[in-house]
């Protein structure tokens, strides 16, 4: 498990959370991100956040 870096600067990337979360089959029905992506967001590097935001989201309607 990753450790939170207390000296980390605020991220330039905003989460893509829509505030309508409901977890289904390991994905959020609002933003389509995985549970792991959501839970780890605050400890991810800028490059990791950028990669997540550039990755197409899962179509929850098909789950």
C-alpha positions, 0 to 999 in steps of 0.5 A: 500500500502507498504512503501519503506524502505529507509534503506533497503540493496540491495537484493541478489535476481535478478529479472527474468525480460527478458526485453521483457515486454508486459502486457497481461491479468495481466501477463508479456509476457516475465517473466510471473510474475503478474503486482503486482509482477513486481511493488512491486519487489523493496519493497518486503522482501527477503523471498517474492522475493524468493517465487516469483522466486520459483513459476512456471511462467504462460505460456503466450502462453495459455492466 
